Amino acid sequence: MIDIHGSGKRRRVKRFDMTPMIDVVFQLIIFFMFTSQLGQVTRTEIELPRERGDAEAAIERATLVIDIDRDGSLSLEGRPATFESLARVVGREQERLGDNASKIRVLIRAHRLAESSALNELAERLTTMGISRWSLGAVEPTAGGGGG
């Protein structure tokens, strides 16, 4: 600084160091990129029915994602599953949520060519586990093609 009063003392300019804040911001960006990608990895590729659905249901996050493949086999969070392993996972979720099965949000993603009997059996099993509400995944039909 220029000494215009002739006192001989220089005023010290204080600086604000932005480096730590920039480091934290970059770490947060990396964290959120990683966690958002992790949620997509647990979803397997499956050909869903083409139907209009409830837009709000699509936004709502599911606690469990159950896939029914074309041959009727089950997958839970991208891994092969049986009804017994599904019951164990639902039991753990109930414990985690305070023994309240109504808080468990289930999304069923059935292959569009899967037998409806597989979906019916899964719905019956979920009901015996205390889960009476679930959502069925679908893909919005394209403008020219109808459902099916």
C-alpha positions in Angstrom: 0.0 0.0 0.0 1.1 3.6 -0.6 1.8 5.6 2.5 0.1 8.9 1.8 0.1 10.2 5.4 3.8 9.8 6.0 3.5 7.6 9.1 6.0 5.1 7.8 3.7 2.1 8.5 2.3 -0.1 5.9 -1.2 -1.4 6.3 -1.4 -5.1 5.9 -4.0 -6.4 3.4 -5.8 -9.5 4.6 -6.5 -12.2 2.1 -9.2 -14.8 2.1 -7.8 -18.2 1.0 -10.4 -20.0 -1.1 -8.3 -23.2 -1.6 -9.8 -25.2 1.3 -13.4 -24.3 0.2 -12.6 -25.3 -3.4 -11.2 -28.6 -2.2 -14.4 -29.4 -0.2 -16.6 -28.5 -3.2 -14.7 -30.8 -5.5 -15.0 -33.6 -2.9 -18.7 -33.1 -2.7 -19.1 -33.2 -6.4 -17.1 -36.4 -6.6 -19.2 -37.9 -3.8 -22.5 -37.1 -5.4 -21.4 -38.3 -8.8 -20.3 -41.6 -7.3 -23.5 -42.2 -5.3 -25.8 -41.3 -8.2 -24.0 -43.7 -10.4 -24.2 -46.4 -7.8 -28.0 -46.2 -7.8 -28.1 -46.8 -11.5 -25.7 -49.8 -11.3 -28.2 -51.8 -9.2 -30.8 -51.7 -12.0 -30.4 -54.5 -14.6 -31.5 -54.0 -18.2 -35.0 -55.4 -18.6 -37.7 -54.8 -21.3 -40.6 -53.2 -19.4 -44.2 -53.0 -20.5 -45.1 -49.9 -22.5 -47.9 -48.2 -20.6 -48.7 -44.8 -19.2 -48.0 -44.6 -15.5 -48.2 -42.3 -12.6 -45.5 -39.7 -12.9 -45.3 -39.2 -9.2 -44.8 -42.9 -8.6 -41.8 -42.8 -10.9 -40.2 -40.0 -8.9 -40.7 -41.8 -5.5 -37.7 -43.8 -4.5 -38.1 -47.5 -3.9 -36.7 -49.3 -0.9 -36.5 -52.6 -2.8 -36.3 -53.2 -6.6 -37.5 -56.6 -7.6 -37.1 -57.7 -11.3 -39.1 -60.6 -12.9 -37.2 -61.9 -15.9 -38.8 -63.3 -19.0 -38.6 -66.8 -17.7 -40.1 -65.8 -14.3 -36.9 -65.8 -12.3 -36.5 -63.1 -9.6 -33.7 -60.6 -9.1 -33.4 -58.4 -6.1 -31.3 -55.2 -6.5 -29.7 -56.8 -9.6 -28.8 -60.1 -8.0 -30.6 -63.5 -8.5 -33.1 -64.1 -5.7 -35.6 -66.6 -4.4 -38.7 -66.0 -2.4 -36.8 -67.1 0.7 -34.0 -64.6 0.2 -36.6 -62.0 -0.5 -38.3 -62.7 2.8 -35.0 -62.3 4.6 -34.4 -58.9 3.0 -37.9 -57.8 3.7 -37.5 -58.9 7.3 -34.3 -56.8 7.6 -36.0 -53.8 6.1 -38.9 -54.1 8.5 -36.5 -54.2 11.5 -34.6 -51.2 10.1 -37.9 -49.2 9.6 -39.3 -50.1 13.0 -41.3 -53.2 12.1 -43.6 -51.2 9.9 -44.0 -53.0 6.5 -46.1 -50.1 5.2 -42.9 -48.0 5.0 -41.2 -50.4 2.6 -41.5 -49.1 -1.0 -41.3 -51.9 -3.5 -40.9 -51.4 -7.2 -41.5 -54.5 -9.3 -40.0 -54.5 -12.8 -41.5 -57.3 -14.7 -40.3 -58.2 -18.2 -43.0 -57.4 -20.7 -43.1 -61.0 -21.9 -43.0 -62.6 -18.5 -45.9 -64.8 -17.5 -48.5 -63.0 -15.3 -48.5 -66.0 -13.0 -45.0 -65.0 -11.8 -46.2 -61.5 -11.0 -49.3 -62.9 -9.2 -47.1 -65.3 -7.1 -44.8 -62.4 -6.1 -47.7 -60.2 -5.2 -49.2 -63.0 -3.0 -45.8 -63.6 -1.3 -45.3 -59.9 -0.6 -48.8 -59.8 0.9 -47.9 -62.6 3.3 -44.8 -60.6 4.3 -47.0 -57.6 5.2 -46.5 -55.6 2.0 -49.8 -54.8 0.4 -48.7 -51.8 -1.7 -46.2 -51.9 -4.5 -45.5 -50.2 -7.8 -45.1 -51.9 -11.2 -42.5 -50.4 -13.5 -43.4 -49.5 -17.0 -41.9 -47.4 -19.9 -43.9 -44.5 -21.3 -45.1 -45.5 -24.8 -43.6 -43.6 -27.7 -45.8 -41.1 -29.6 -46.6 -43.4 -32.5 -46.7 -46.7 -30.8 -49.4 -47.7 -28.3 -49.1 -50.0 -25.3 -47.9 -53.6 -25.5 
